[in-house]
Amino acid sequence: MTLFLSSTDADFEQKFKAFLAVKRENDPDVNAVVAEIVADVRKKGDEALCAYTQKFDRVNLTPATMRVSQSEIDEAVAACDKDVLDALYLAAERIEAFHEKQLPESHFFNDETDALMGWRWTPVFSAGLYVPGGTAAYPSSVLMNAIPAKIAGVKEIIMVTPPCKDGTPNKDILVAAAICGVDRVFLSGGAQAIAALAYGTEEIPKVDKIVGPGNIFVATAKKLLYGVVDIDMIAGPSEILVMADHTADPKFVAADLMSQAEHDRLASAILITTDPALPDKVEAEVIRQMAYLERRDIIKESMENYGAMLIARDKAQAIELANAIAPEHLEVVMENPLEYIGCLDNAGSVFLGSYASEPLGDYYAGPNHVLPTSGTARFFSPLGVASFIKRSSYIYYTEDALRQAKDDIVLIAEREGLTAHANAIKVRFEEN
């Protein structure tokens, strides 16, 4: 049964802390398995990839057939339903328009000594995009991952995705890849595909950064290979938090909670409300609406095991609880929702008002739907253009500028016992 907590309960704080501590991830000992796969791919390259594709996907591929041809991509686009194609193009335009505004500027300046300093932003050269296959094949995720990379100036985007049961790529994924300009697509999935992107194989090139969602084996491979390659984040199961008051429509709240619960049996759907009467109304709507939803079994298990309805004493406590949870998606279905801008500091994406439903962000509005989960919104940001760029610092000093600074530099260097550092400054001002 969904957890119910009220701020009037004597043990509310204790139970809330216990709720925050609940682990929502499968916890099998996968590290050893993934480490073995990674080592195998690093050593054997494409041979290992094809062997694992046969083992896990029951599909026989050769290095020559791993790459998806341009003709296959073109055929997928040509066969795509026109309305779907138009919707994907429109979504891509909105995502592009939003992310173009994220581009930072390089900056150089002269200080009071006329020394020149500054920083310059440059993109990573290549990015690898992991796209799950099967029932978890989402073309919207291709758009969300690839478009910011293109805007950042990434020269090459390599996509890996497991084959369908018949050995072919998912057609919707190919359409999305074509729309946003993915350069090459390979049929490979799981931890082995992450290893291929990190180290490179005969066919799949080594990349600088890997992005994209995946199961626990994919997430573990990304975690183990961080440092060999950069990654976006270690994403956990999806989650939504709805903050609502007496003005909220229970139908809307219930529908939005279930929109994330349907992702995964480990997903979390949470209601925080200042209206004590709202939880019962929302629960009744969940039961009514769930009856006609295809993924009702997943929704039911998710909400029973990881859902919660919390009654806050007032708006201030509702904000405090939301910031403590730091959810992936946070909806504010409150009177005057714009007042909450600046109050909600820990959330991946914030949706304001009754008509900013979470799926708007998943598909259409423009902000990225690749978001920090499991409370990591306290210190992680959504995927964006900044995820694909890096900053280099620049320093130019004249002789006179260094002369003014040399004594302080030497003093600090010698204080740290680094006499070669001090010497590198001293020799420039020694008399011959």
N, C-alpha and C positions, 0 to 999 in steps of 0.2 A: 504494500500500500504506500502511496506517496506520503512522504514525511510531512507532518503538520507541526509547526512551531509557532508559539505566540510569545511576544515580548513580555507578556504578563506572567508567563510561566516562571516559577522560581529557578528552574534549572535551564532557562533559555540559553544563557551564554555558554554553558557547558555543552549542551546538545548542539549548538551552532558550531562550536569549535570541532566537535566530533564529526559533524557533517562536512566541514571543510577538509578534514583529514582523510576522508574516504578516498581510497584509490579506485579510479575508474578504468584502469588499464588491465588487460590480461597480463599476467605476470609469469609466463612460462620462462624457463631458463633458455632463452634464445641466443644469448651472447656467444656461447661456444659454437652453436650451429652457424650463426652468421659469420663469425670469425673464420670458420673453416671455408665457407663459401667464398668470402672475400679473398682469402689466400689462394684458393684454387683458381679464381678468375685472374688474379694478378699473375699467377704462374703460367696458366694454360690459355688465357685469352678467349678467343672465339670458340675454341674447342669446349671449354668449360661452359660457356654461355649456352651453346647448343645442347649440351648434355643436361643442363638444368632445365632448359625449356621442355625437353622431352620428359624429364622426371616430374616436373611440377605442373606443366600445362598440357602434357600428353600430345605435344605437337612436335613433329620432326622438322627441324630447320637446319640449313647449312649456312656457313658464313656468307655465302653468295645470296641467300634468300632472306637473310635477316633484315636487309634494308628494304623499306617500302619504296617502290618506284614512283616517279612523278606521274606516270600514267594511272597508277592506282589512286593517287590523290585526286587527280583531275576527274577520274570516273566517279569518285565519291561525291565530289562537288556537283557534277552534272546530274547525278541521281538523287541528290538531296531535295526533299520537299521544299518548294519555293517559299512557303510561309516560314518554315524553320530557318532557311538560309537568310531570308530577309531579317528575321528576328535576331539571328546571331550577328549579322553585319551591323545592325542598329546598336546592339549591346556593345559590340567592339568599338563603335564610334564613341559611345558614351564613356567607356572605360578609358579609351585613349585621351579623350578631352579632359577627363579628371586627372589622369596621371601626368599629362604634359605640364600641368601647373606645379608639379613636384620637383622639376629640374632645378637643382641649386646652381649658383653662379660661382665661378672661380673669382678670386679676389687678391689683388696685390696692392701694397701701400708702402710708402716711405715713412720711417719714424723720424724722431727729432735729430738723429745723427745722420740722416740721409741713407741709412741702410734700407735695402729693399727686402721685403718679406711678403709672404702670402701663401695661398693654397690653390691647388688646381684639382678639379674633379675629373676623373677618367673612368670609363666603364671597364668592367672585366672583359677580357677578350671573348670568352665563350661561356655559355651556360647550358646546363643539362636540365631538361624538364622531364620529370617522371610523371606518367599518367596511368593510373590504375585501369585495368581492363574489366571485362565481364559486366556485372550489374553495377559496379562502381565507376563506370566510364562516364565522366562528366565533361562535355565540351566546354562548358562555362569555365572550368578550371584551367583549361588550355589558354583561353583568352586572358584570364586573370594573371597567369604566370608569364606568358610570352609577351604581352603588350608592354608592360613596364620595362621588360628587358630590351625590347626594341627601342623604346623611347630613350632609355639610358644610353643607347649606342652600342649595345653588345653586337659584336660582328657575326657571331654564329650561335644559333640555338639548335641544340641537338635534343630530339625527343625520343624517349624510350617508353614502350608500352607493351604489355604482354599480349600475345595473340589470342583471338577468340578460339572457341573449341574447334572450329573448322580450319584453324591455321591462318585466318585472315585478320587484318587489323579492324578495329571498330571504326565503322564508316563516319560516325558523327565526330569522332576524335580527329580523323583526317580532314574533315571539312573545317573544323576549328583551326587546325594547324595551317591550312591553306589561307584562311582569312587573316591570320596574324603573322604570317611570314616565317613559320618554322623552317629552318634550312634543311634538316635531314631527320628522317623518322626511322627508328629501328624497332624490330619486334623482339623485345626482351623485357622481362619483368622481375620483380622480387629483389632480394638483396644482391643477386648477381648483376642486375642491371645497374644498380648504384655503384658497385665495385668497378664495372666497366667504364662508367663515366668518370670515376675518380682516378683510375690508373690508365685507362685507354686500352683498347685491344687492337687487333689487326684491322677491324672494320669500324669500331666505335671510337671516336676520338676522345682524348682526355679533355675535361672541361675545368673551368676555374670555380664554378659554383653550381650546386645542384639544388633545385627547387621542386616542389610538388608533393602531394599527399601520398600516403601508402599505408600498408598494414604494419604490424609490429616488427616484421622482418625488415621491411624497407626503412622504418624509423630507426631501428637498431643499427642497420648498416650506415645510415647517415651519421648517426652518433659516433660510431667507431671510426669513421673516415673523416670526421671533422678535423681539420688541420692538414690533411692531405689535400682536401678540397674544402671550400666554404659551402655552407648549407643555409637554407632559409631559417628553419626552426625544427624542433622536435615536436611535432603536432600530436596531440592526444585526441580522444573522442570529442565530438561536437558538443556544444552547450549553448543554452540561451537563458537569459534572465529577463523577466518582464517585471518592471516596476509599475504598479498600477494603483489608482485610487478609486474613489466612488464614481468618477466620471467614466471609467473604463467599461467597455461593452464585453461581457463575459464570453460572448461568441468569438470576438476578435482575439482575446487573450488565450483562450483554449486552442484556437487554430494555430496561433503563432508558437505556442509551446510545443505543439505536436509537429510543427514544421521542422524542428530540429530533432525531436525524439525519434522521428522515422529514419534518421541517418544510421543509427547504430544502437544495439541493445545496451551499449555502455554510455550512450549520450545522456546529457543531463538537462532537464527542463525545470526551471525554478521560477516561482512567483513570489515577489515581495510586494505586499500591499498594506496600505494604511486603513483599508476598509475591511473590518472583521467579517462582513457578510460576503465578500467577494470569493474566497476560496471555495465555498460550497457551490456557488453558482458556476464557477469555472470548472469544477470537477464534474458537475452535471453535464456541462457542454462537452467536456472531453469524452465522456461516455457516449453521448449522443452522436458526436461527429466521428469518433473513432470507428463506429460501427460500419461506416461506408468507405473507409480508407483502406487501400490495398495493403499497406504495411502495418496494419493494426496490431499484429502480434509483436512486432518490434517496438512499436510505440508503447504498448501496454507494459512490456517488460522493462523498457527504459524508464518509464515514469514511475513504476512501482519500486524499482531498485535504486534509482538515482534522482528521481524528481523530488521537489520540495515546495511547500507553500508556507511562507513565513509572514506573520502579521507583525508589522512594525508599529510602534506607538505613535510615530509622527514622520514627517518628511525627512527630518534630519537623520533619524535612525535608519530609514530606508536607504538613504544615500550612503551612510556608514556601512551598512550591511553589503550593499552593492560593491563598494570599493574594496571591501574585505574579500569578497568572492572573486573579483577581477574576471568577469566572464568574457568569453569569446564574443558573443553578441549580447547587447544590452538594449532592450526596448524601454522607452519611457512613455507609458500610456497614462499620463497624469494631466491634471488641469495646468494650463500654461507650461507645456513641456519645454519650451525654449529657455525657461528660467533655469533649467538644470545644466545648461552649457557652462562649463567652468567648475561644476561641482563633482562631476563624475570623472575621476582621474584614472581609474583602472578598468579599462574595457578595450577590447579589440576594435569594435565598431559600435557606435551608439545610434539608435534609431529613435527619432523624436516624433511623438504624436501617434494618433490612432491609425493613420494611413501610411506610416512609414513601416510597413510590415517587413520582417526579416528577409523573405525571399526577394524583395526589391533590391537588397544589397547583394544577394547571391548572384543575381542575373543581370541587372539592368541599370541601376542608378549611376554607377561609375566607380565608387570606392572599392578597394580590393576585398575579395572575400577570403583570402588566405590570411588567417588571423591567429594570434596566440591563444592557446587553450590552457586548461588546467591551472589557472591562476597566474600564468606567466605574462598576462597583460600588465602586471605590476612592473615589468621591466623589458618586455618585448613590444615591438610595433607591428602593424600589418605589413604584408609584403608591399613593396612599392618601388619606385624608380631608385630610391636610395639603396635598396637591397642589391642593386647591380652596379653600383659605382663605388669608387674608393677615392680617398683624398691624399694627395702628396703635398708636403710642405716645401716651401722654397725660401732660401736665404741668400742674399747678396750683400756683402760688407765691403766697403772701401777700406783702404789702409788706415785712413784717419779714424773711421768708425771703429775698427778693431782696436786701434791704439787706445781709444777712450775706454774700451771694455776690458782690455787685456789683464789688468791687475786683479780685477774681480774674478775673472775666469780662472786665472792661475791660483788665486787664493782658495777658491772652492775646490778645484781639482786636487791641489795638494792636501787640503783638509780631508779629502776622500781617499788619499793615498794613491792616486792615479797620476804618477809623475810624468808618464808619457803624454797624458792629456795636457798637462801644464807645459811640457816641453814643446808640443806642437804649436802653442801660442808664442812661447818665449823666442823660439828660433827665428820667427819672422821679424823680431826687433833687435836681434843681436847685431852689434857692430862688427863688420868684417875686418 
